[in-house]
Amino acid sequence: MVIVVAARVVVVAVRLQLAKVCNKTFGKLVGHHWSHNAALVRKLSTSGIVRNSSSFPRYWVDETYVKVKGKWMYLYRAVDKAGASIDFYLSAHRDHLAAARFFKKALTAKHTTLPRVINVDKAASYPPAVESAKAAGYLPDETILRQVKYLNNGVEGDHMPMKRLIAPGLGFWSFNTARKTIQGYEVMRMIKKGQVPAAGKSAAGQARFINLLFGVVA
């Protein structure tokens, strides 16, 4: 199976191709290429090439729904003020433990900048999760949690491109497949947003980077 990445509009071309294949098969493909390029991925992570904007130390955090084996799972996602993707976390539960695990994953990543403000909705799971992160030492005590629904419009809007990628597959057949596939989608979104300087902001540069990273013919 070959995913053709168009030179002119790389992400649009990838989305159209992904819509035609089974999510289960693509999950295996992403996992295969990701594992075989582990050294390059580690280099990207440790060098801070994949990054969010350090100029806007504010997080917008929200969760959306993903169907796995006929059951709804919860996809936690965060963006910064510039709209850059920070991280994601797929969970079978929507509670303070899941939110805490998401914060730990996002806040301890090498590419993230610790926030001054975290904007969330009114979900009761976020305050204890934030307190847990502060107690664990990976979130500053002075970080402010704002629970105002309308302030989260930015991250809710950022869910839509992900939903358009996920929807054609009509759900996933396993949790691991969902996680791996969504990881691939999130990487493509980060590249499209210009968060990977090695790929540049031009479609041609992004196509060359995809070819290098995944061994896909551009």
C-alpha positions in Angstrom: 0.0 0.0 0.0 1.4 3.3 -1.1 0.3 6.7 0.2 1.0 9.3 -2.5 2.0 12.7 -1.1 1.3 15.4 -3.6 4.0 18.0 -4.0 1.5 20.9 -4.2 -0.7 20.2 -1.2 0.9 17.4 0.9 -1.6 17.1 3.7 -4.7 17.2 1.5 -3.3 14.4 -0.7 -2.5 12.3 2.4 -6.0 12.8 3.8 -7.6 11.7 0.5 -5.5 8.6 0.4 -6.1 7.7 4.1 -9.8 8.0 3.5 -9.6 5.1 1.1 -7.8 2.6 3.3 -8.8 0.6 6.3 -7.7 2.2 9.6 -6.5 -1.1 10.9 -4.1 -1.5 7.9 -2.9 2.0 8.1 -2.3 1.7 11.8 0.1 -1.2 11.1 1.7 0.8 8.3 2.3 3.8 10.6 3.7 1.6 13.3 6.0 -0.2 10.8 7.5 3.0 9.4 7.7 4.6 12.8 9.6 1.7 14.3 11.9 1.5 11.4 12.7 5.2 11.6 13.1 5.2 15.4 16.6 6.7 15.3 15.4 9.6 13.2 12.3 10.1 15.4 14.5 10.1 18.5 16.8 12.7 16.8 13.8 14.9 16.0 12.5 14.7 19.6 15.8 15.2 21.4 16.9 18.1 19.2 13.6 19.9 19.7 12.8 20.1 16.0 9.2 19.1 16.6 8.0 21.9 18.8 5.1 24.1 19.8 5.4 27.9 20.0 7.4 29.1 23.0 6.1 32.6 22.6 2.6 31.7 23.8 2.9 29.7 27.0 -0.8 29.0 27.3 -2.5 25.6 26.7 -6.0 25.0 25.4 -7.0 21.5 26.5 -10.1 19.5 25.5 -11.2 16.0 24.7 -13.2 14.6 21.8 -14.6 11.2 21.0 -13.2 8.3 19.0 -15.0 5.0 18.4 -12.9 1.9 19.0 -14.5 -1.6 18.6 -17.9 0.0 18.7 -17.3 1.9 22.0 -16.5 5.6 22.5 -13.0 6.4 23.7 -11.7 9.8 24.7 -9.0 11.7 22.8 -7.4 14.4 24.9 -5.7 17.1 22.8 -4.0 20.4 23.5 -2.9 23.4 21.4 -1.2 26.7 22.2 -2.3 30.2 21.5 -0.7 30.1 18.0 -2.7 26.9 17.2 0.4 24.7 17.4 -0.3 21.1 18.5 1.2 20.2 21.9 0.2 16.6 22.4 -2.6 14.0 22.5 -3.6 11.1 24.7 -6.2 8.4 23.9 -8.0 7.0 26.9 -10.8 4.5 27.6 -12.0 6.7 30.4 -12.8 10.3 30.9 -11.8 11.1 34.5 -9.2 12.9 36.5 -6.7 10.0 36.2 -6.9 10.1 32.4 -6.5 13.9 32.4 -3.5 13.6 34.8 -1.9 11.0 32.5 -2.4 13.4 29.5 -0.9 16.3 31.4 2.1 14.2 32.4 2.7 13.1 28.8 2.4 16.6 27.4 4.3 18.5 30.1 7.3 16.2 30.2 7.7 16.1 26.4 11.0 17.7 25.2 9.2 19.8 22.6 6.8 21.6 25.0 7.0 24.8 26.9 5.5 24.8 30.4 2.3 27.0 30.4 1.4 30.0 32.5 -2.3 29.3 31.8 -4.3 26.2 31.0 -7.7 26.8 29.5 -10.3 24.0 29.8 -14.0 23.5 29.9 -16.1 22.9 33.0 -15.2 19.2 33.3 -14.7 18.3 37.0 -11.7 16.1 36.1 -9.3 18.9 35.3 -8.8 20.7 38.7 -7.5 17.5 40.4 -5.4 16.6 37.4 -3.7 20.0 37.5 -3.1 19.7 41.2 -1.7 16.3 40.7 0.7 17.7 38.0 1.8 20.5 40.4 2.4 18.0 43.2 4.4 15.8 40.9 6.6 18.7 40.0 6.1 18.9 36.3 3.8 21.9 36.3 4.7 25.2 38.0 2.7 26.1 41.1 1.9 29.5 39.6 0.2 28.0 36.6 -3.4 29.2 36.4 -6.3 26.9 35.5 -9.2 28.6 33.7 -12.4 26.8 33.4 -14.4 28.9 30.9 -16.2 27.1 28.1 -16.0 29.7 25.4 -12.3 30.1 25.8 -11.8 26.6 24.5 -13.1 27.4 21.0 -9.6 27.2 19.6 -8.9 23.6 20.5 -12.5 22.6 19.7 -12.0 24.0 16.2 -8.7 22.1 16.0 -10.6 18.8 16.6 -12.4 19.2 13.2 -9.5 18.3 10.9 -8.8 15.3 13.0 -12.4 14.2 12.9 -12.4 14.5 9.1 -9.4 12.2 8.9 -10.8 9.7 11.3 -14.5 9.6 10.1 -14.0 7.7 6.8 -12.7 4.7 8.7 -15.9 4.4 10.7 -14.0 3.6 13.8 -11.0 1.5 14.8 -10.8 -2.2 15.4 -8.4 -2.0 18.3 -7.1 0.5 20.8 -3.5 0.1 19.7 -4.5 0.6 16.1 -6.3 3.8 17.0 -3.4 5.1 19.0 -0.9 4.5 16.2 -3.1 5.8 13.5 -4.0 9.0 15.4 -0.3 9.4 16.1 0.3 9.5 12.3 -2.6 12.0 11.9 -1.2 14.2 14.6 2.3 14.2 13.0 0.8 15.2 9.7 -1.1 18.1 11.4 2.1 19.3 13.0 3.9 19.3 9.7 1.1 21.2 8.0 1.2 23.8 10.8 4.9 24.4 10.2 6.0 22.9 13.6 8.8 20.9 11.9 11.4 23.3 10.6 13.2 20.5 8.8 10.1 20.1 6.6 9.7 23.9 6.0 6.4 25.5 5.3 6.2 24.8 1.5 4.3 21.8 0.2 7.4 20.6 -1.7 9.5 20.8 1.4 6.9 18.9 3.4 6.7 16.2 0.7 10.5 15.7 0.8 10.4 15.4 4.5 7.6 12.8 4.5 9.6 10.9 1.9 12.7 10.9 4.2 10.8 10.1 7.4 8.4 7.4 6.1 10.0 6.2 2.9 7.0 7.3 0.9 7.5 8.2 -2.7 6.6 11.9 -3.1 
